[in-house]
Amino acid sequence: MSLLHRLYDWTLRQAGARHALPTLFGVAFIESSIFPIPPDVLILPMVLARRERAWIVALVATLGSVLGGLAGYAIGYFLYETVGRQILDFYGYSAQFKEFTAYYNEWGAWIVAGAGFTPFPFKVITIASGVTRLDVLVFLTASVLSRGGRFFLIAALLWRFGAPIKRFVEAYLPQLTFLFFLLLIGGFVALKYLF
């Protein structure tokens, strides 16, 4: 058994553990403000381990992500000069950030919704929303709809097709892992060209 398969099996066991939901909430929270790894990596094994909890898993991920998004918004709104700029510098997006903010409020709801539903790094959008002073109700609505839509769609697919998807994941784990990281890196590269 490969290291990747052992790690997958370990993650499935952890996903069924008592502390899995708080861990998911924490990962979803920090991913929306500072952390580069999305909560999807936990949602998959958690739902596959206990399909009857699919909706709870999606709800916890949504709540954590939206509240973390508010933290990212607060970083941009209150702490851009001290914290937000450093996070954008770390990811290499600060140079073109000023040009981007000029157009942000006009398209802000669509930008938040698009980034929330795709592998696009959501933390950059949450901070940008705070920096540009995007209306917080618009931000929250777009975040809830897009993040909730994404996590509930994943949970629904896993709930409906659990066993076949589990077999598929186990059969193609190395390729799926590579594809996931390719999409994650692609999101960061796309961000670089959009800014």
BAVEX-886105 format. One record per residue: residue in one letter; x, y negated, z of N, C-alpha, C, O in turn; chain. Coordinates in Angstrom, 2 decimals. Example, Ala and Ser with C-alpha at 12.3 -4.5 7.8 and 13.67 -1.06 7.14 Angstrom:
2
aa, n.c1, n.c2, n.c3, ca.c1, ca.c2, ca.c3, c.c1, c.c2, c.c3, o.c1, o.c2, o.c3, ch
A, 13.19, 5.69, 7.80, 12.30, 4.50, 7.80, 13.20, 3.30, 7.80, 14.24, 3.32, 8.46, A;
S, 12.85, 2.25, 7.08, 13.67, 1.06, 7.14, 12.90, -0.03, 7.87, 13.41, -1.14, 8.04, A;
***
This chain:
195
aa, n.c1, n.c2, n.c3, ca.c1, ca.c2, ca.c3, c.c1, c.c2, c.c3, o.c1, o.c2, o.c3, ch
M, 0.85, 1.18, 0.00, 0.00, 0.00, 0.00, 0.89, -1.25, 0.00, 1.83, -1.35, 0.80, A;
S, 0.60, -2.19, -0.89, 1.43, -3.39, -1.01, 1.20, -4.33, 0.18, 0.21, -4.22, 0.90, A;
L, 2.14, -5.23, 0.35, 2.03, -6.24, 1.40, 0.76, -7.06, 1.22, 0.07, -7.38, 2.19, A;
L, 0.45, -7.41, -0.02, -0.74, -8.20, -0.32, -2.01, -7.46, 0.12, -2.92, -8.07, 0.69, A;
H, -2.08, -6.15, -0.15, -3.25, -5.37, 0.26, -3.33, -5.23, 1.78, -4.42, -5.26, 2.35, A;
R, -2.18, -5.10, 2.44, -2.19, -5.04, 3.91, -2.68, -6.36, 4.49, -3.45, -6.39, 5.44, A;
L, -2.21, -7.47, 3.89, -2.67, -8.79, 4.34, -4.17, -8.95, 4.12, -4.87, -9.49, 4.97, A;
Y, -4.67, -8.49, 2.98, -6.09, -8.53, 2.67, -6.89, -7.72, 3.70, -7.91, -8.20, 4.21, A;
D, -6.44, -6.51, 4.01, -7.12, -5.68, 5.00, -7.11, -6.33, 6.37, -8.11, -6.30, 7.09, A;
W, -5.98, -6.93, 6.75, -5.89, -7.62, 8.02, -6.87, -8.80, 8.06, -7.54, -9.02, 9.07, A;
T, -6.94, -9.56, 6.95, -7.86, -10.70, 6.89, -9.31, -10.23, 7.01, -10.10, -10.88, 7.69, A;
L, -9.66, -9.13, 6.37, -11.02, -8.59, 6.50, -11.33, -8.23, 7.95, -12.43, -8.49, 8.44, A;
R, -10.36, -7.62, 8.63, -10.59, -7.28, 10.05, -10.76, -8.54, 10.88, -11.63, -8.59, 11.75, A;
Q, -9.93, -9.56, 10.62, -10.03, -10.81, 11.37, -11.34, -11.54, 11.07, -11.92, -12.19, 11.94, A;
A, -11.79, -11.41, 9.83, -13.02, -12.09, 9.42, -14.23, -11.57, 10.18, -15.22, -12.29, 10.35, A;
G, -14.17, -10.34, 10.62, -15.26, -9.78, 11.40, -15.10, -10.00, 12.89, -15.96, -9.59, 13.68, A;
A, -14.01, -10.62, 13.30, -13.72, -10.82, 14.73, -14.59, -11.93, 15.32, -15.20, -12.72, 14.60, A;
R, -14.62, -11.97, 16.62, -15.45, -12.92, 17.37, -15.07, -14.38, 17.09, -15.94, -15.25, 17.07, A;
H, -13.81, -14.65, 16.89, -13.33, -16.03, 16.71, -13.30, -16.49, 15.25, -12.79, -17.57, 14.96, A;
A, -13.84, -15.70, 14.34, -13.75, -16.03, 12.91, -14.51, -17.31, 12.56, -14.00, -18.13, 11.80, A;
L, -15.70, -17.50, 13.10, -16.47, -18.71, 12.76, -15.80, -20.00, 13.26, -15.71, -20.95, 12.49, A;
P, -15.32, -20.05, 14.50, -14.60, -21.27, 14.91, -13.34, -21.52, 14.07, -13.00, -22.67, 13.79, A;
T, -12.66, -20.45, 13.68, -11.48, -20.61, 12.83, -11.87, -21.18, 11.48, -11.22, -22.09, 10.96, A;
L, -12.94, -20.65, 10.90, -13.44, -21.17, 9.62, -13.81, -22.65, 9.75, -13.46, -23.45, 8.89, A;
F, -14.52, -23.00, 10.82, -14.89, -24.40, 11.03, -13.64, -25.28, 11.08, -13.59, -26.33, 10.45, A;
G, -12.63, -24.83, 11.83, -11.39, -25.61, 11.95, -10.67, -25.78, 10.62, -10.21, -26.87, 10.30, A;
V, -10.57, -24.69, 9.86, -9.90, -24.77, 8.55, -10.69, -25.68, 7.61, -10.09, -26.51, 6.91, A;
A, -12.02, -25.54, 7.59, -12.85, -26.39, 6.72, -12.72, -27.86, 7.12, -12.70, -28.74, 6.26, A;
F, -12.64, -28.12, 8.43, -12.52, -29.48, 8.92, -11.21, -30.11, 8.47, -11.20, -31.20, 7.90, A;
I, -10.08, -29.43, 8.74, -8.80, -30.05, 8.42, -8.51, -30.06, 6.93, -7.74, -30.90, 6.45, A;
E, -9.11, -29.12, 6.17, -8.91, -29.12, 4.72, -9.49, -30.37, 4.09, -8.98, -30.86, 3.08, A;
S, -10.56, -30.90, 4.67, -11.20, -32.08, 4.10, -10.48, -33.38, 4.42, -10.83, -34.43, 3.89, A;
S, -9.48, -33.32, 5.29, -8.78, -34.55, 5.64, -7.26, -34.47, 5.44, -6.65, -35.46, 5.04, A;
I, -6.64, -33.31, 5.72, -5.18, -33.28, 5.59, -4.60, -31.96, 5.09, -3.49, -31.98, 4.56, A;
F, -5.28, -30.85, 5.21, -4.72, -29.51, 4.97, -4.92, -29.10, 3.51, -6.00, -29.33, 2.97, A;
P, -3.91, -28.49, 2.86, -4.05, -28.18, 1.43, -4.78, -26.89, 1.09, -5.14, -26.70, -0.08, A;
I, -5.02, -25.98, 2.05, -5.64, -24.70, 1.73, -7.15, -24.76, 1.98, -7.57, -25.08, 3.09, A;
P, -7.97, -24.45, 0.96, -9.42, -24.55, 1.11, -10.01, -23.41, 1.94, -9.40, -22.34, 2.03, A;
P, -11.18, -23.62, 2.54, -11.80, -22.61, 3.39, -12.29, -21.38, 2.63, -12.63, -20.37, 3.25, A;
D, -12.32, -21.44, 1.33, -12.77, -20.31, 0.52, -11.97, -19.05, 0.82, -12.50, -17.94, 0.73, A;
V, -10.69, -19.21, 1.19, -9.86, -18.05, 1.48, -10.36, -17.30, 2.70, -10.07, -16.11, 2.86, A;
L, -11.12, -17.96, 3.57, -11.73, -17.29, 4.72, -13.16, -16.86, 4.43, -13.61, -15.83, 4.93, A;
I, -13.87, -17.63, 3.63, -15.27, -17.30, 3.34, -15.37, -15.93, 2.68, -16.21, -15.12, 3.06, A;
L, -14.53, -15.67, 1.70, -14.58, -14.40, 0.97, -14.48, -13.20, 1.91, -15.39, -12.37, 1.91, A;
P, -13.42, -13.07, 2.70, -13.36, -11.89, 3.57, -14.41, -11.88, 4.67, -14.86, -10.81, 5.08, A;
M, -14.81, -13.06, 5.16, -15.82, -13.10, 6.22, -17.16, -12.57, 5.74, -17.82, -11.81, 6.45, A;
V, -17.57, -12.96, 4.56, -18.84, -12.48, 4.03, -18.72, -11.01, 3.62, -19.66, -10.24, 3.84, A;
L, -17.60, -10.62, 3.04, -17.43, -9.22, 2.67, -17.40, -8.32, 3.90, -17.87, -7.18, 3.84, A;
A, -16.86, -8.81, 5.01, -16.80, -8.01, 6.23, -18.19, -7.87, 6.86, -18.52, -6.81, 7.40, A;
R, -19.00, -8.93, 6.80, -20.34, -8.91, 7.41, -21.29, -9.70, 6.55, -21.54, -10.89, 6.78, A;
R, -21.83, -9.03, 5.54, -22.68, -9.71, 4.56, -23.92, -10.34, 5.18, -24.41, -11.35, 4.68, A;
E, -24.43, -9.77, 6.25, -25.64, -10.32, 6.88, -25.39, -11.71, 7.48, -26.34, -12.41, 7.81, A;
R, -24.12, -12.10, 7.61, -23.79, -13.43, 8.15, -23.42, -14.43, 7.06, -22.87, -15.49, 7.36, A;
A, -23.70, -14.12, 5.82, -23.30, -14.97, 4.69, -23.78, -16.40, 4.86, -23.01, -17.33, 4.62, A;
W, -25.02, -16.60, 5.28, -25.60, -17.95, 5.37, -25.01, -18.72, 6.54, -24.82, -19.93, 6.45, A;
I, -24.73, -18.03, 7.63, -24.08, -18.68, 8.78, -22.66, -19.11, 8.39, -22.23, -20.21, 8.73, A;
V, -21.96, -18.24, 7.68, -20.60, -18.56, 7.23, -20.62, -19.80, 6.33, -19.80, -20.71, 6.51, A;
A, -21.54, -19.83, 5.37, -21.65, -20.99, 4.47, -22.00, -22.26, 5.24, -21.47, -23.33, 4.96, A;
L, -22.90, -22.14, 6.21, -23.30, -23.30, 7.01, -22.13, -23.83, 7.84, -21.90, -25.03, 7.90, A;
V, -21.39, -22.93, 8.49, -20.24, -23.34, 9.30, -19.18, -24.02, 8.43, -18.61, -25.04, 8.81, A;
A, -18.92, -23.44, 7.25, -17.94, -24.04, 6.34, -18.40, -25.42, 5.88, -17.60, -26.35, 5.80, A;
T, -19.70, -25.56, 5.59, -20.24, -26.85, 5.15, -20.13, -27.89, 6.26, -19.66, -29.00, 6.02, A;
L, -20.56, -27.53, 7.47, -20.49, -28.48, 8.59, -19.05, -28.90, 8.87, -18.76, -30.08, 9.05, A;
G, -18.14, -27.92, 8.92, -16.73, -28.24, 9.16, -16.17, -29.14, 8.08, -15.44, -30.09, 8.37, A;
S, -16.51, -28.84, 6.84, -15.98, -29.61, 5.71, -16.52, -31.04, 5.69, -15.77, -31.99, 5.46, A;
V, -17.82, -31.19, 5.93, -18.41, -32.53, 5.91, -17.90, -33.37, 7.08, -17.58, -34.54, 6.91, A;
L, -17.82, -32.77, 8.27, -17.28, -33.51, 9.42, -15.80, -33.83, 9.20, -15.34, -34.92, 9.56, A;
G, -15.05, -32.90, 8.62, -13.66, -33.18, 8.27, -13.56, -34.26, 7.21, -12.63, -35.07, 7.23, A;
G, -14.52, -34.28, 6.29, -14.58, -35.34, 5.29, -14.77, -36.70, 5.93, -14.19, -37.69, 5.50, A;
L, -15.59, -36.74, 6.97, -15.77, -38.00, 7.71, -14.47, -38.41, 8.39, -14.16, -39.60, 8.48, A;
A, -13.70, -37.43, 8.87, -12.40, -37.75, 9.46, -11.47, -38.32, 8.39, -10.75, -39.28, 8.63, A;
G, -11.48, -37.71, 7.19, -10.69, -38.25, 6.08, -11.14, -39.65, 5.70, -10.32, -40.52, 5.43, A;
Y, -12.45, -39.86, 5.68, -13.02, -41.18, 5.40, -12.50, -42.18, 6.44, -12.10, -43.30, 6.09, A;
A, -12.51, -41.78, 7.73, -12.03, -42.66, 8.80, -10.54, -42.96, 8.64, -10.10, -44.08, 8.91, A;
I, -9.76, -41.96, 8.21, -8.33, -42.20, 7.96, -8.18, -43.30, 6.91, -7.39, -44.23, 7.08, A;
G, -8.94, -43.18, 5.82, -8.86, -44.20, 4.77, -9.38, -45.54, 5.23, -8.80, -46.57, 4.90, A;
Y, -10.45, -45.54, 5.97, -11.10, -46.79, 6.40, -10.30, -47.52, 7.47, -10.06, -48.72, 7.37, A;
F, -9.89, -46.77, 8.51, -9.24, -47.41, 9.66, -7.72, -47.27, 9.68, -7.02, -48.12, 10.22, A;
L, -7.21, -46.19, 9.09, -5.79, -45.89, 9.26, -5.04, -45.76, 7.95, -4.00, -45.10, 7.89, A;
Y, -5.53, -46.38, 6.90, -4.87, -46.20, 5.61, -3.41, -46.62, 5.66, -2.55, -45.89, 5.18, A;
E, -3.13, -47.78, 6.21, -1.76, -48.29, 6.22, -0.83, -47.43, 7.07, 0.34, -47.28, 6.73, A;
T, -1.33, -46.84, 8.16, -0.45, -46.09, 9.05, -0.46, -44.58, 8.78, 0.58, -43.93, 8.90, A;
V, -1.63, -44.01, 8.39, -1.72, -42.56, 8.20, -2.07, -42.21, 6.76, -1.41, -41.39, 6.13, A;
G, -3.12, -42.83, 6.24, -3.63, -42.50, 4.91, -2.60, -42.64, 3.81, -2.48, -41.76, 2.96, A;
R, -1.86, -43.72, 3.83, -0.84, -43.95, 2.80, 0.23, -42.84, 2.86, 0.72, -42.40, 1.83, A;
Q, 0.58, -42.40, 4.07, 1.59, -41.35, 4.21, 1.09, -40.01, 3.65, 1.86, -39.26, 3.04, A;
I, -0.20, -39.72, 3.85, -0.76, -38.49, 3.30, -0.75, -38.56, 1.78, -0.39, -37.59, 1.12, A;
L, -1.15, -39.71, 1.21, -1.14, -39.86, -0.25, 0.29, -39.81, -0.79, 0.54, -39.25, -1.85, A;
D, 1.23, -40.40, -0.05, 2.65, -40.33, -0.44, 3.13, -38.89, -0.43, 3.86, -38.47, -1.34, A;
F, 2.74, -38.13, 0.58, 3.15, -36.74, 0.69, 2.72, -35.94, -0.54, 3.48, -35.11, -1.06, A;
Y, 1.49, -36.19, -1.01, 0.98, -35.48, -2.18, 1.36, -36.17, -3.49, 1.06, -35.65, -4.57, A;
G, 2.03, -37.34, -3.41, 2.53, -38.02, -4.60, 1.49, -38.81, -5.37, 1.62, -38.95, -6.59, A;
Y, 0.46, -39.33, -4.69, -0.63, -40.01, -5.39, -0.75, -41.49, -5.07, -1.69, -42.13, -5.55, A;
S, 0.14, -42.06, -4.30, -0.05, -43.44, -3.89, 0.27, -44.46, -4.97, -0.29, -45.56, -4.96, A;
A, 1.14, -44.13, -5.91, 1.57, -45.10, -6.92, 0.41, -45.64, -7.75, 0.32, -46.84, -7.99, A;
Q, -0.47, -44.77, -8.18, -1.59, -45.19, -9.02, -2.87, -45.41, -8.23, -3.93, -45.67, -8.82, A;
F, -2.79, -45.32, -6.93, -3.99, -45.37, -6.10, -4.73, -46.70, -6.21, -5.96, -46.71, -6.22, A;
K, -4.03, -47.81, -6.29, -4.68, -49.12, -6.35, -5.54, -49.27, -7.61, -6.65, -49.79, -7.54, A;
E, -5.03, -48.81, -8.73, -5.80, -48.87, -9.97, -7.07, -48.03, -9.86, -8.14, -48.42, -10.32, A;
F, -6.92, -46.89, -9.25, -8.05, -45.98, -9.07, -9.15, -46.59, -8.21, -10.33, -46.44, -8.52, A;
T, -8.77, -47.29, -7.13, -9.77, -47.85, -6.22, -10.66, -48.89, -6.88, -11.80, -49.08, -6.46, A;
A, -10.17, -49.55, -7.91, -10.98, -50.57, -8.59, -12.23, -49.96, -9.21, -13.28, -50.61, -9.26, A;
Y, -12.14, -48.74, -9.69, -13.27, -48.07, -10.33, -14.05, -47.15, -9.39, -15.09, -46.61, -9.75, A;
Y, -13.52, -46.98, -8.23, -14.05, -45.94, -7.35, -15.50, -46.15, -6.92, -16.31, -45.24, -7.02, A;
N, -15.81, -47.33, -6.45, -17.17, -47.53, -5.92, -18.24, -47.40, -6.99, -19.37, -47.01, -6.70, A;
E, -17.90, -47.73, -8.24, -18.87, -47.60, -9.32, -19.25, -46.14, -9.54, -20.41, -45.83, -9.81, A;
W, -18.28, -45.25, -9.44, -18.51, -43.83, -9.71, -18.34, -42.97, -8.46, -18.26, -41.74, -8.57, A;
G, -18.28, -43.58, -7.30, -17.95, -42.88, -6.05, -18.77, -41.64, -5.75, -18.21, -40.61, -5.39, A;
A, -20.09, -41.71, -5.90, -20.94, -40.55, -5.58, -20.59, -39.38, -6.49, -20.53, -38.24, -6.02, A;
W, -20.37, -39.65, -7.76, -20.04, -38.58, -8.72, -18.65, -38.02, -8.46, -18.41, -36.82, -8.60, A;
I, -17.74, -38.88, -8.08, -16.38, -38.44, -7.78, -16.38, -37.52, -6.56, -15.76, -36.45, -6.57, A;
V, -17.07, -37.94, -5.50, -17.15, -37.12, -4.29, -17.82, -35.78, -4.59, -17.34, -34.73, -4.17, A;
A, -18.93, -35.83, -5.33, -19.66, -34.60, -5.66, -18.80, -33.67, -6.51, -18.77, -32.46, -6.27, A;
G, -18.12, -34.21, -7.51, -17.28, -33.38, -8.37, -16.13, -32.74, -7.61, -15.86, -31.55, -7.75, A;
A, -15.46, -33.53, -6.79, -14.34, -33.00, -6.02, -14.80, -32.02, -4.96, -14.10, -31.05, -4.66, A;
G, -15.98, -32.25, -4.40, -16.48, -31.36, -3.36, -16.86, -29.99, -3.87, -16.83, -29.02, -3.11, A;
F, -17.23, -29.89, -5.14, -17.69, -28.62, -5.69, -16.59, -27.82, -6.39, -16.75, -26.63, -6.63, A;
T, -15.50, -28.47, -6.71, -14.43, -27.84, -7.48, -13.18, -27.61, -6.62, -13.16, -28.03, -5.46, A;
P, -12.15, -26.96, -7.16, -10.91, -26.79, -6.39, -10.09, -28.07, -6.24, -8.99, -28.04, -5.67, A;
F, -10.58, -29.18, -6.73, -9.92, -30.47, -6.61, -9.62, -30.75, -5.12, -10.48, -30.48, -4.29, A;
P, -8.45, -31.27, -4.76, -8.12, -31.54, -3.35, -9.06, -32.58, -2.73, -8.93, -33.78, -2.99, A;
F, -9.99, -32.11, -1.93, -11.05, -32.96, -1.39, -10.52, -34.04, -0.45, -11.10, -35.11, -0.34, A;
K, -9.41, -33.75, 0.24, -8.87, -34.71, 1.20, -8.51, -36.05, 0.54, -8.67, -37.10, 1.15, A;
V, -8.03, -36.01, -0.69, -7.67, -37.25, -1.38, -8.93, -38.09, -1.61, -8.90, -39.31, -1.49, A;
I, -10.02, -37.42, -1.95, -11.28, -38.12, -2.20, -11.87, -38.68, -0.90, -12.41, -39.78, -0.90, A;
T, -11.76, -37.93, 0.18, -12.32, -38.44, 1.44, -11.56, -39.68, 1.90, -12.17, -40.65, 2.36, A;
I, -10.24, -39.65, 1.78, -9.43, -40.82, 2.17, -9.72, -41.99, 1.23, -9.86, -43.13, 1.68, A;
A, -9.81, -41.71, -0.07, -10.12, -42.77, -1.04, -11.47, -43.39, -0.76, -11.65, -44.60, -0.93, A;
S, -12.42, -42.59, -0.35, -13.76, -43.11, -0.04, -13.70, -44.10, 1.11, -14.39, -45.12, 1.10, A;
G, -12.87, -43.81, 2.11, -12.71, -44.74, 3.23, -11.97, -46.00, 2.84, -12.35, -47.10, 3.23, A;
V, -10.91, -45.84, 2.06, -10.11, -46.99, 1.64, -10.95, -47.96, 0.81, -10.87, -49.17, 1.00, A;
T, -11.76, -47.42, -0.09, -12.55, -48.27, -0.98, -13.87, -48.72, -0.34, -14.65, -49.45, -0.95, A;
R, -14.10, -48.26, 0.90, -15.32, -48.62, 1.64, -16.59, -48.16, 0.91, -17.61, -48.84, 0.92, A;
L, -16.50, -46.97, 0.29, -17.68, -46.38, -0.34, -18.77, -46.27, 0.72, -18.49, -45.89, 1.86, A;
D, -20.00, -46.61, 0.37, -21.10, -46.53, 1.31, -21.11, -45.16, 1.99, -21.11, -44.13, 1.32, A;
V, -21.10, -45.15, 3.32, -20.95, -43.90, 4.06, -22.13, -42.96, 3.84, -21.95, -41.74, 3.87, A;
L, -23.34, -43.50, 3.61, -24.50, -42.64, 3.32, -24.35, -41.96, 1.96, -24.69, -40.79, 1.81, A;
V, -23.84, -42.68, 0.98, -23.57, -42.11, -0.34, -22.52, -41.02, -0.20, -22.65, -39.93, -0.76, A;
F, -21.47, -41.32, 0.55, -20.40, -40.35, 0.78, -20.93, -39.08, 1.44, -20.63, -37.97, 1.00, A;
L, -21.71, -39.25, 2.51, -22.25, -38.09, 3.24, -23.19, -37.26, 2.37, -23.11, -36.03, 2.37, A;
T, -24.06, -37.92, 1.64, -25.01, -37.20, 0.79, -24.28, -36.39, -0.27, -24.58, -35.21, -0.46, A;
A, -23.33, -37.01, -0.96, -22.57, -36.31, -1.99, -21.75, -35.17, -1.38, -21.62, -34.11, -1.99, A;
S, -21.19, -35.39, -0.19, -20.39, -34.35, 0.46, -21.25, -33.15, 0.86, -20.88, -32.01, 0.60, A;
V, -22.39, -33.42, 1.48, -23.26, -32.32, 1.92, -23.75, -31.52, 0.72, -23.72, -30.29, 0.74, A;
L, -24.18, -32.21, -0.33, -24.70, -31.50, -1.51, -23.62, -30.70, -2.23, -23.84, -29.55, -2.61, A;
S, -22.45, -31.30, -2.41, -21.41, -30.60, -3.18, -20.72, -29.51, -2.36, -20.56, -28.39, -2.84, A;
R, -20.32, -29.82, -1.13, -19.66, -28.81, -0.31, -20.64, -27.70, 0.05, -20.30, -26.52, -0.02, A;
G, -21.84, -28.08, 0.45, -22.85, -27.06, 0.75, -23.18, -26.23, -0.47, -23.31, -25.01, -0.37, A;
G, -23.32, -26.87, -1.62, -23.61, -26.14, -2.86, -22.51, -25.14, -3.17, -22.79, -24.01, -3.55, A;
R, -21.30, -25.55, -3.02, -20.16, -24.67, -3.31, -20.12, -23.48, -2.35, -20.04, -22.33, -2.79, A;
F, -20.19, -23.75, -1.05, -20.05, -22.67, -0.07, -21.26, -21.74, -0.06, -21.11, -20.54, 0.13, A;
F, -22.45, -22.30, -0.25, -23.64, -21.45, -0.28, -23.69, -20.63, -1.57, -24.19, -19.50, -1.57, A;
L, -23.19, -21.17, -2.67, -23.13, -20.40, -3.92, -22.17, -19.21, -3.76, -22.49, -18.09, -4.15, A;
I, -21.00, -19.47, -3.20, -20.04, -18.38, -2.96, -20.66, -17.32, -2.04, -20.57, -16.13, -2.32, A;
A, -21.28, -17.78, -0.95, -21.90, -16.84, 0.00, -23.01, -16.05, -0.67, -23.14, -14.85, -0.44, A;
A, -23.83, -16.71, -1.50, -24.94, -16.03, -2.17, -24.43, -14.95, -3.12, -24.97, -13.85, -3.17, A;
L, -23.39, -15.27, -3.88, -22.83, -14.28, -4.80, -22.24, -13.10, -4.05, -22.42, -11.95, -4.45, A;
L, -21.54, -13.38, -2.97, -20.96, -12.30, -2.17, -22.05, -11.48, -1.47, -21.93, -10.26, -1.36, A;
W, -23.08, -12.15, -1.00, -24.20, -11.45, -0.35, -24.92, -10.54, -1.34, -25.25, -9.40, -1.03, A;
R, -25.16, -11.07, -2.53, -25.91, -10.32, -3.53, -25.10, -9.17, -4.14, -25.62, -8.07, -4.33, A;
F, -23.84, -9.43, -4.43, -23.02, -8.43, -5.12, -21.88, -7.93, -4.24, -20.81, -7.58, -4.76, A;
G, -22.08, -7.88, -2.95, -21.02, -7.57, -1.99, -20.15, -6.38, -2.32, -18.94, -6.55, -2.50, A;
A, -20.72, -5.19, -2.40, -19.90, -3.99, -2.61, -19.15, -4.01, -3.94, -17.95, -3.75, -3.97, A;
P, -19.83, -4.33, -5.06, -19.08, -4.39, -6.33, -18.00, -5.47, -6.33, -16.91, -5.27, -6.86, A;
I, -18.31, -6.62, -5.73, -17.30, -7.68, -5.68, -16.14, -7.25, -4.80, -14.98, -7.50, -5.12, A;
K, -16.46, -6.60, -3.69, -15.39, -6.12, -2.81, -14.49, -5.13, -3.55, -13.27, -5.21, -3.45, A;
R, -15.08, -4.20, -4.29, -14.28, -3.25, -5.07, -13.45, -3.98, -6.13, -12.28, -3.65, -6.35, A;
F, -14.07, -4.97, -6.78, -13.37, -5.74, -7.81, -12.18, -6.49, -7.19, -11.08, -6.47, -7.74, A;
V, -12.42, -7.15, -6.04, -11.34, -7.88, -5.36, -10.22, -6.92, -4.98, -9.04, -7.23, -5.19, A;
E, -10.58, -5.77, -4.44, -9.55, -4.83, -4.02, -8.77, -4.26, -5.21, -7.57, -4.02, -5.11, A;
A, -9.45, -4.06, -6.34, -8.78, -3.52, -7.53, -7.86, -4.55, -8.18, -6.81, -4.20, -8.72, A;
Y, -8.25, -5.82, -8.12, -7.50, -6.87, -8.83, -6.95, -7.93, -7.87, -6.81, -9.09, -8.26, A;
L, -6.64, -7.55, -6.65, -6.19, -8.50, -5.65, -4.97, -9.32, -6.08, -5.00, -10.54, -5.93, A;
P, -3.91, -8.73, -6.62, -2.75, -9.56, -7.02, -3.12, -10.59, -8.10, -2.70, -11.74, -8.04, A;
Q, -3.90, -10.16, -9.08, -4.29, -11.07, -10.17, -5.20, -12.20, -9.64, -5.06, -13.35, -10.05, A;
L, -6.13, -11.85, -8.75, -7.03, -12.87, -8.20, -6.28, -13.85, -7.31, -6.58, -15.04, -7.31, A;
T, -5.32, -13.34, -6.55, -4.51, -14.22, -5.71, -3.73, -15.20, -6.59, -3.68, -16.40, -6.30, A;
F, -3.13, -14.68, -7.66, -2.40, -15.53, -8.59, -3.34, -16.58, -9.21, -2.97, -17.75, -9.31, A;
L, -4.55, -16.17, -9.64, -5.52, -17.08, -10.24, -5.94, -18.16, -9.24, -6.06, -19.33, -9.61, A;
F, -6.18, -17.76, -7.99, -6.57, -18.72, -6.97, -5.51, -19.81, -6.81, -5.82, -21.00, -6.80, A;
F, -4.25, -19.37, -6.67, -3.17, -20.36, -6.49, -2.95, -21.18, -7.76, -2.56, -22.34, -7.68, A;
L, -3.18, -20.60, -8.90, -3.10, -21.33, -10.16, -4.16, -22.44, -10.20, -3.87, -23.57, -10.60, A;
L, -5.38, -22.12, -9.78, -6.45, -23.13, -9.72, -6.12, -24.21, -8.70, -6.37, -25.39, -8.95, A;
L, -5.58, -23.82, -7.56, -5.21, -24.78, -6.53, -4.14, -25.74, -7.04, -4.25, -26.96, -6.88, A;
I, -3.11, -25.20, -7.66, -2.03, -26.03, -8.22, -2.59, -26.88, -9.36, -2.23, -28.05, -9.50, A;
G, -3.46, -26.29, -10.18, -4.09, -27.04, -11.27, -4.87, -28.24, -10.76, -4.87, -29.29, -11.40, A;
G, -5.52, -28.09, -9.62, -6.23, -29.22, -9.02, -5.29, -30.35, -8.67, -5.60, -31.52, -8.91, A;
F, -4.13, -30.01, -8.10, -3.15, -31.03, -7.75, -2.55, -31.68, -9.00, -2.32, -32.89, -9.02, A;
V, -2.29, -30.88, -10.02, -1.75, -31.42, -11.27, -2.77, -32.34, -11.93, -2.42, -33.42, -12.42, A;
A, -4.04, -31.91, -11.96, -5.09, -32.75, -12.54, -5.19, -34.07, -11.79, -5.38, -35.12, -12.40, A;
L, -5.04, -34.02, -10.48, -5.09, -35.23, -9.68, -3.98, -36.20, -10.09, -4.19, -37.40, -10.19, A;
K, -2.81, -35.64, -10.33, -1.67, -36.49, -10.71, -1.96, -37.24, -12.01, -1.59, -38.40, -12.14, A;
Y, -2.61, -36.56, -12.97, -2.90, -37.22, -14.25, -4.11, -38.13, -14.18, -4.22, -39.07, -14.97, A;
L, -5.01, -37.87, -13.24, -6.17, -38.76, -13.09, -5.78, -40.07, -12.42, -6.37, -41.11, -12.70, A;
F, -4.79, -40.01, -11.55, -4.35, -41.24, -10.87, -3.44, -41.95, -11.81, -2.93, -43.02, -11.48, A;
***
